[in-house]
Structures are given as structure tokens and as C-alpha cells.
Amino acid sequence: MNVMRTAMLIAALTALFMGVGYLIGGSSGMMIAFVIAAGMNIFSYWNSDKMVLSMYGAHEVDERSAPEYYGIVRQLAQRADLPMPKVYVIDSAQPNAFATGRNPQNAAVAASSGLLQVLTRDEIAGVMAHELAHVKNHDTLTMTITATLAGAISMLANFAFLFSGNRNREGGGIGMIGTIVMMIVAPMAAMLVQMAVSRTREYSADRLGAEICGSPRSLASALAKIARGAHEIPNEAAEANPASAHLFIINPLSGQRMDNLFSTHPDTENRIAALMALEAERGGSGGGARPAARVDLPGGFRSGRPAAAEPRGPWGGANPGSGSSGRGPWG
């Protein structure tokens, strides 16, 4: 199913890329676009993860440079029966995270410095478990190739504006108005293709991630905080590359432009509700259901000093099973 879904998505984006090429340069433009798209598909398969990590200035960390963070990922990967992925940090104040890589053997997970500072250790475990769920479900190949092709379609549509004069070549004379329409419609169409698989993929990763970390409540709480943080703190790299927004656990875009109308993520409150329902199910399975914990929705994000009863980033407690003294992610 994952292979078929990936193939259909790549085919749809390739066809859209060729269609834009046809509108720019007729049959010749379409053939050139096909060759470029084929080359991009091959290149993206092997290198899209490196491109995405570079795009966001991610730097790799290890057990020496980020013992707590690295230890959390290692423990979760063992629980999920996955190879240990490469671990990265993005220097961004916006709390967020994503996974990338063409398969579990070549996967990477990345969390922003803002996420590591704002969330509790249990919430970070929930987020990274969600990202490992994407790896386990083989979503990362689809996500990274889609980001590459969707971004190329947007660039090609904008490029067409430079060549929108009075062209009378076969199929190429769409004129200024046609070019403007294409500049608007082509990126929207690419985004709609991304949305075709995004919503069910996120719900599935939420559920599997909750199973991996063992706490739906922690992931739900993390989603609430990340959603508010993503709304309040801009991510300049994501704003410059909106086609990659679907990679993140929460949409990193500010919503000040049209991107918010075509969100690649399901509603955060619905995701939280699904996780809390799962928490209630888990509580009821052991005899005598415990009440689901209240999870603040995005408006409940707090950036001030936390209460003493809630351990906050950079966590203050020992990493389970690591023997660590509770140091933060930078050692």
C-alpha cells in the first residue's frame, strides 16, 4: 500500500510538472519538463533527505553532544524495533520536528532547539515517537520526494512569468493572464496532491507514536504546545520553502498567507481528541478506567516559567535507562 501510494503521488506530481512545462513551451516544453522531473525523482530518492536537512540548517548530534535527546531517540527506536536513525537539531526558536530518509535504514529525525527547550522530556519522547512512526510506516520517502517536486512546481510556475510574452509556439501562447493563473493554480494543485495523503498519515503516526512511547497523553500535550508555539514564533526557513511544511509534526507556517487555507495537517484539536480517546481506552483496558488528563489546547501554551510540579525543558530528570543526571540536550 505504501509503495502504491508513493508511486501514485510521484506520478501525479510528475504529470503536473509536465503540464506546467507544456503551458510554458508546448510539446517541447513538456518533454523537457518530463526529463527534468525524471531526473529529479531519481535524485530525490537518493538525496532529498540531505536537501531537506540542509534547507533547515540541521546539524547532527550524538551521545556526547546531546546525551538526553539522543538517548530518548535510541530508546524509542529500540521499542519500535527500528535501526537507530541519525539525530539532528535545527537552530530554530519555533518548537517543531520532522523525520526524513528513503527507508528505515537511512532515516533521520530532527527537532528544533525551541522544541527541546520548551517541552518536557515525556513530551519530547511523544514527538520523537511520532516521527519514528513515520519512519516505520515508510512515510518519509513520500514526504521528502513530495517536498522536492512540489517546490519545483512552484518554482517552475514562477519561472514561467519571465517568459510570458506574446508566444505563439504550439500550446505555449497562454499570455500574461494565463501565466498569472498558472502561477496561482499550479502551486495550489501541488499542495492538494500533498494533502491527499497527509491527513490520514498524521493520524496513523499519532496512534503508532503513542504506542511506541506508551503515553498518548504526552504526545497530545506536546501537540498543543507545538501548535501554539508554531503560531506565535515564525520559522523563516519554512516560510521560504512552504512546499516542505508537510514534513513537520505541526504546520510551521504562520498562516499569514494563503498557505493556511490549504493546510497539509489535520486540525490539531481533532488529533488531540483522538489521542485522549486512545488514552481513555488504555486506561480502561486494565480494569477501572482512569479519567483522561486534561490537555490544554493550543491557547494553553505557556512560555513563562513552569510550575514546580511539571518538569520542563531541558527536562530536569534522568533519561529512562540511561543513568544520566538529568542534564539538558547540550550535555
C-alpha positions in Angstrom: 0.0 0.0 0.0 2.8 2.4 0.9 4.6 1.6 -2.4 1.5 2.1 -4.4 0.7 5.4 -2.6 4.2 6.7 -3.2 4.1 5.7 -6.9 0.7 7.4 -7.4 1.8 10.6 -5.6 5.1 10.8 -7.6 3.1 10.2 -10.9 0.6 12.9 -10.1 3.3 15.5 -9.3 5.3 14.5 -12.4 2.2 14.9 -14.5 1.6 18.3 -13.0 5.2 19.3 -13.6 4.9 18.2 -17.3 1.6 20.1 -17.6 3.3 23.3 -16.5 6.1 22.6 -18.9 3.6 22.2 -21.7 1.9 25.6 -20.9 5.3 27.3 -20.9 6.8 25.7 -24.1 4.3 23.4 -25.8 5.3 19.9 -26.6 9.0 20.7 -26.4 8.5 22.2 -23.0 6.5 19.2 -21.8 9.3 16.8 -22.9 11.9 18.9 -21.3 9.8 19.0 -18.1 9.5 15.2 -18.2 13.2 14.7 -18.5 13.8 17.2 -15.6 11.1 15.5 -13.5 12.5 12.0 -14.1 15.9 13.3 -13.1 14.5 14.9 -10.0 12.7 11.8 -9.0 15.9 9.8 -9.2 17.9 12.5 -7.4 15.3 13.0 -4.8 15.2 9.3 -3.9 18.9 9.3 -3.0 19.4 12.9 -1.8 16.1 14.5 -0.8 16.7 13.9 2.9 20.1 15.7 2.7 18.5 18.6 0.8 15.8 19.0 3.5 18.2 18.8 6.4 20.5 21.3 4.6 17.5 23.6 3.9 16.8 23.9 7.6 20.4 24.1 8.7 20.2 21.0 10.7 23.3 19.7 12.4 23.9 16.1 13.5 24.3 15.4 17.2 25.4 12.3 19.1 25.6 10.8 22.5 28.4 13.1 23.5 26.9 16.4 22.3 23.2 15.8 23.2 23.1 12.8 25.6 19.5 13.3 26.8 17.9 13.9 23.4 20.0 11.2 21.7 19.2 8.7 24.5 15.4 9.3 24.1 15.6 8.6 20.4 17.7 5.5 20.9 15.3 4.1 23.5 12.3 4.8 21.3 14.0 3.2 18.2 14.6 0.1 20.3 11.0 0.0 21.3 9.8 0.4 17.7 12.3 -2.3 16.5 13.9 0.2 14.2 17.6 0.8 13.3 19.0 3.8 15.1 18.3 6.9 12.9 20.7 9.8 12.6 19.7 12.6 15.1 19.7 16.3 14.2 19.0 19.6 15.8 17.6 22.6 14.0 18.5 26.0 15.3 15.1 27.5 15.4 13.1 29.0 18.3 9.9 27.6 16.9 9.1 24.2 18.6 8.8 21.6 15.8 10.2 18.3 14.5 10.3 16.1 11.4 11.7 12.8 10.0 13.2 12.2 6.7 15.1 9.4 4.8 14.2 7.0 2.0 13.8 4.0 4.3 14.3 3.0 8.0 17.9 2.0 7.3 18.7 5.6 6.1 16.4 7.6 8.3 17.0 10.8 10.3 14.9 12.7 12.9 15.3 16.4 13.6 14.0 18.5 16.4 14.3 22.3 16.8 16.2 23.8 19.6 12.9 25.5 20.6 11.2 22.2 21.0 14.0 20.8 23.2 13.8 23.8 25.4 10.1 24.2 25.8 8.7 20.6 26.0 9.1 18.2 28.9 11.1 15.0 28.5 8.0 12.9 28.2 6.5 15.3 25.6 9.7 15.2 23.6 9.6 11.4 23.7 6.0 11.6 22.3 7.1 13.8 19.5 10.1 11.7 18.5 8.0 8.6 18.7 5.6 10.2 16.2 8.5 10.9 13.9 9.8 7.3 14.3 6.2 6.1 13.4 6.6 7.9 10.1 9.9 6.0 9.6 8.3 2.7 10.5 5.3 3.4 8.2 7.8 4.3 5.3 6.1 7.8 5.1 9.4 9.6 4.9 10.2 8.8 1.3 6.8 10.1 0.2 7.2 13.2 2.3 10.7 14.1 1.1 10.1 13.5 -2.6 6.8 15.4 -2.4 8.5 18.4 -0.8 11.1 18.4 -3.6 8.7 18.1 -6.5 6.1 20.4 -5.1 8.7 23.1 -4.5 10.0 22.6 -8.1 6.5 23.0 -9.5 6.1 26.3 -7.6 9.5 27.5 -8.9 8.6 26.5 -12.5 5.3 28.3 -12.3 7.1 31.5 -11.1 9.8 31.0 -13.8 7.0 31.0 -16.4 6.3 34.6 -15.6 9.6 35.6 -17.1 8.7 34.0 -20.4 5.0 35.1 -20.6 5.3 37.4 -23.6 3.5 37.1 -26.8 4.5 33.5 -27.6 2.7 31.7 -30.4 4.5 28.4 -30.2 2.4 25.2 -30.1 0.4 25.3 -26.9 2.8 27.9 -25.4 0.9 31.1 -26.0 -1.0 31.3 -22.8 -0.3 35.0 -22.4 0.1 37.1 -19.3 -3.3 36.3 -17.8 -2.8 32.6 -18.3 0.6 32.8 -16.8 -0.7 34.6 -13.7 -3.4 32.0 -13.3 -0.9 29.2 -13.7 1.3 30.8 -11.0 -1.6 30.6 -8.6 -3.2 27.3 -9.6 0.0 25.1 -10.1 1.3 25.5 -6.5 -2.3 25.0 -5.2 -2.6 21.8 -7.2 0.7 20.6 -5.9 -0.4 21.3 -2.3 -3.7 19.5 -2.9 -1.8 16.4 -4.0 0.2 16.6 -0.8 -3.0 16.9 1.2 -4.3 13.7 -0.4 -2.3 11.5 1.9 -1.2 13.9 4.6 -4.2 13.8 7.0 -4.6 10.0 7.3 -0.8 9.8 7.6 -0.6 12.1 10.5 -3.4 10.3 12.4 -1.7 7.0 11.8 1.6 8.3 13.0 0.0 9.8 16.1 -1.5 6.5 17.1 1.6 4.4 16.4 3.8 7.1 18.1 1.6 6.9 21.2 2.0 3.2 21.2 5.8 3.5 20.9 6.3 6.0 23.7 3.5 4.4 25.8 1.8 7.7 26.5 -0.9 9.2 24.2 -1.3 12.0 26.8 2.3 13.1 26.4 2.0 13.4 22.7 -1.3 15.2 22.9 0.2 17.7 25.4 3.2 18.2 23.0 0.9 18.8 20.0 -1.0 21.5 21.9 2.2 23.3 22.9 3.8 23.0 19.5 0.7 24.3 17.7 0.7 27.5 19.8 4.4 27.9 19.5 4.3 27.5 15.7 1.6 30.1 15.5 3.5 32.6 17.7 7.1 32.0 16.6 7.9 32.3 12.8 10.0 29.7 11.1 11.8 31.7 8.4 13.2 28.7 6.6 9.7 27.1 6.3 8.2 30.4 5.2 10.7 30.5 2.4 10.0 26.8 1.4 6.3 26.3 2.1 6.3 23.1 0.0 8.2 21.4 2.8 5.6 22.3 5.5 4.0 18.9 5.5 7.3 17.3 6.8 6.8 18.8 10.3 4.6 17.3 13.1 2.7 20.7 13.1 2.4 23.1 10.2 5.3 25.5 10.7 3.8 28.3 8.6 2.4 31.4 10.2 -0.9 31.3 8.3 -0.5 34.9 7.3 -0.7 33.9 3.6 -2.8 31.5 1.6 -1.0 28.5 3.0 -3.4 28.3 5.9 -6.3 27.7 3.5 -4.6 24.5 2.2 -3.1 23.1 5.4 -1.3 19.9 4.9 -2.1 18.8 8.5 -5.3 17.8 10.2 -6.8 20.0 12.8 -4.7 19.9 16.0 -7.7 19.7 18.3 -9.0 16.7 16.4 -5.6 15.0 16.7 -5.6 15.7 20.5 -9.1 14.4 20.8 -8.1 11.2 19.1 -5.1 10.7 21.3 -7.1 11.4 24.5 -9.7 8.8 23.4 -6.8 6.4 23.0 -5.6 7.3 26.5 -9.0 6.6 27.9 -9.0 3.2 26.1 -5.6 2.3 27.5 -6.8 3.3 31.0 -9.9 1.2 30.7 -8.0 -1.9 29.5 -6.5 -2.6 32.9 -9.8 -2.6 34.9 -11.2 0.6 36.3 -10.6 3.3 33.7 -8.7 6.3 34.9 -10.0 9.7 33.8 -8.3 11.2 30.8 -5.9 14.0 31.8 -6.9 17.5 30.7 -4.7 18.7 27.8 -4.6 22.4 27.1 -5.5 23.1 23.5 -3.2 25.4 21.5 -4.3 28.5 23.5 -2.8 26.9 26.6 0.8 27.1 25.5 2.9 28.8 28.3 6.2 30.3 27.6 6.9 31.5 31.1 8.5 29.7 34.0 6.7 26.3 34.6 5.2 25.2 37.8 7.5 23.0 40.0 5.2 20.0 39.6 5.8 19.9 35.8 9.4 19.1 34.8 10.1 21.2 31.7 12.9 21.5 29.2 15.6 20.8 29.2 13.9 18.2 31.3 15.4 18.2 34.7 15.0 14.4 35.1 17.1 11.4 34.2 16.6 9.8 30.9 15.0 6.4 31.5 17.5 3.7 31.4 20.5 5.9 30.7 21.8 6.6 34.2 22.0 10.3 33.2 22.0 13.0 35.8 19.2 14.9 34.0 21.4 17.3 32.0 19.9 19.2 29.1 20.3 18.3 25.4 23.6 20.1 25.1 25.4 18.0 27.7 
